[in-house]
């Protein structure tokens, strides 16, 4: 309780500082007409601005301040400044304040400035999309494809050198599934994007969870008094056809803003995996073929309302309902290692059905404290996730030596429910001497997983029950966090930013099967620092450090078994501990042409999946353990250049060295090796009106060592064509992905002295045709609108 009291004190103490004295009034012109957006500020005896605000639609202002003597100044373009010395010991109402027209006529001043395509800020890399010819006429996904450090492949967005990536829009986290996120990004036109911020080491303001990077898509100011509607559809032909449709509607009038996006899709995909196990006496050749059909409906609703010029409230709903049906077939041919004769076969046929309900609700508030940028935001979030998994399969085990045949049936059932409630508050307090930000967050998670698994021997009648596992696993996790950061420019060349985040975590898991309760309680600090140096207009250097935590997913903590085939199963581990990663990065930017990055990352107590072979019972068990410490050294180069006015190209190359030290009996004590990645994207403008565009992307992944796994080389070639019609309102796009069919990933390792290989294919060779049409009204005769920012982040299940 002492920690919670301290948290509340840190979060809400600033409110009391702003509630001591209050001055108010109404600003009008000589015709008694209220003046909106007039600047109102107080200065002290040193002529430093103490606080300030702007007038609302009625010309009224309300300014909280401490007791003391000040100079009150009110200014508005085209009017004379109004000033008055005031001594404040109690609340004061100035009632009506009249501004007089300025006697000096203002001459029009036009300032033209051009930002570089790539900018290095102290804590992030900024890609100015509005200055990129390649991004013209596309969508947010097209813009991300040419953004430094970002990789878009098979409709998956990742950051080079990171385990994962989060996407924000105007500083608000977009918590959507992969497909829903891709569909949403396609509704954002690249012409409406101002910049994309690439954050490889997230500052203290953001959750310390996950060794992930972040991108923040900054939109241009939305046009007030307007509405727009975009209809989209897509057809994809891979091994099987897939379809999707969607509609995006935005509305802004007076103080109200509204976004509603609804989409539906039916995807049919295949997954194959060729697995080989080389046992001392046997050689297993396994083949897995899965065909999945997914039907999903998704909705995004975002409503914002300006209660005043300084106060905005908002509501956001993100949700999807989906059903996945999967046909699963697997076969195993088992050979005698000495004479390579086929001695035994295993065959399995199954059907799976997963039903998901995912809903998140967010209430947010933004309060501006003055006109200098001081503000705070409050968010309250509630998240519901339900998953109902059913998997039933029949198998046959045929011994070709004895001619014995046995059959089995396995029925897997799992019902999982996750509820999360979280709240947070963030303060931004820019001052002359430094810019400060601080805040905190509380999160409460409850998970409940019921597993019911039955295994029967159906060879003879009556049927014999081999296994009957019923388990209820509950897991509760509470997190409290506070943070503080400060940034300051040190002269004209240096800039620094430091931060510290403190997180306290308490969790408890209980398994009915083992009748065991596991508790964990830990408090950790996560420092960050950033420094940048502007050598000259062409060269910028930056260095950063950040510490992160990676907590196990809820399903990985569940000790109950889930059978994949009659001879293989996976299980979680309630004793899994979080891993911690430290990241260092040094970068150099030269004009818009070249960005060089050197980085080092070290992970302590990493966890993952291990394959354990039970030779006595001929089974493969996939278990979760903390089992390694991992170091990564990398060097990357990003080049962007214009070959001709109609041809722009960018390329990225990455070379890295990994070293893993393990502490498990199943693996060797040390693994190390080199890896690399190369990609190039070429954008072509094929006509004078810039309405016919083409893109060619090629990427190549060199052989890689990661922990105990060795991944062979693989590559992909993608060609796209885009046509813009009817004043660019209609967009037609045709994309051919993995044209050469070389995007097949082969991985191998040695576990318990047993060599095993995996060759996987994710149905990435396809052709997709997509259409979108946008229309609307840009003149609704209304007042201006504003938006809010930031949402809480939850780790994926």
Buried (B, 14 or more C-beta within 10 A) or exposed (E): EEEEEBBEEBBEEBEEEBEEBBBBBBBBBEEEEBBBBBBBBBBEEEEEBBBBBBBBBEBBBBBBBEEBEBBBBBBBEEBBEBEEEBEBEEEBEBEEBBBEEEEEEEEEEEEEEEEBBBBBBBBBBBBBBBBBBBBBBBBBBBBBBBBBBBBBBBBEBBBBBBBBBBBBBBBBBBBBBEBBBBBBBBBBBBBBBBBBBBBBBBBBBBBBBBBBBBBBBBBEEBBBBBBBBBBBBBEBEBEBEBEBBBBBBBBBBBBBBBBBBBBBBEBBBBBBBBBBBBBEEBBBBBBBBBBBBBEBEBBBBBBBBBEBBBBBBBEBBBBBBBBBBBBBBBBBBBBBEEEEEEBBBBBBBBEBEBBBBBBBBBBBBBBBBBBBEBBBBBBBBBBBBBBBBBBBBBBBBBEBEEEEEBBBBBBBBBBBBBBBBBBBBBBBBBBEEBBBBBBBBBBBBBBBBBBBBBBBBBBEEEEEEBBEBEBBBBBBBBBBBBBBBBBBEEEEEEBBBBBBBBBBBBBBBBBBBEEEEBEBEEEBEBBBBBBBBBEEEEBBBBBBBBBBBBBBBBBBBBBBBBBBBBBBBBBBBBBBEBBBBBBBBEBBBBBBBBBBBBBBBBBEBBBBEBBBBEEEEBBBBBBBBBBBBBBBBBBBBBBBEBEEEBBBBBBBBBBBBBBBBBEBEBBBEEBEBEBBBBBBBBBBBBEEEBBBBBBBBBBBBBBBBBBBBBBBBBBBBBBBBBBBEEEBEBBBBBBBBBBEEBBBBBBBBBBBEBEBBBBBBBBBBBBBEBBBBBEBEEEBEBBBBBBBBBBBBBBEE
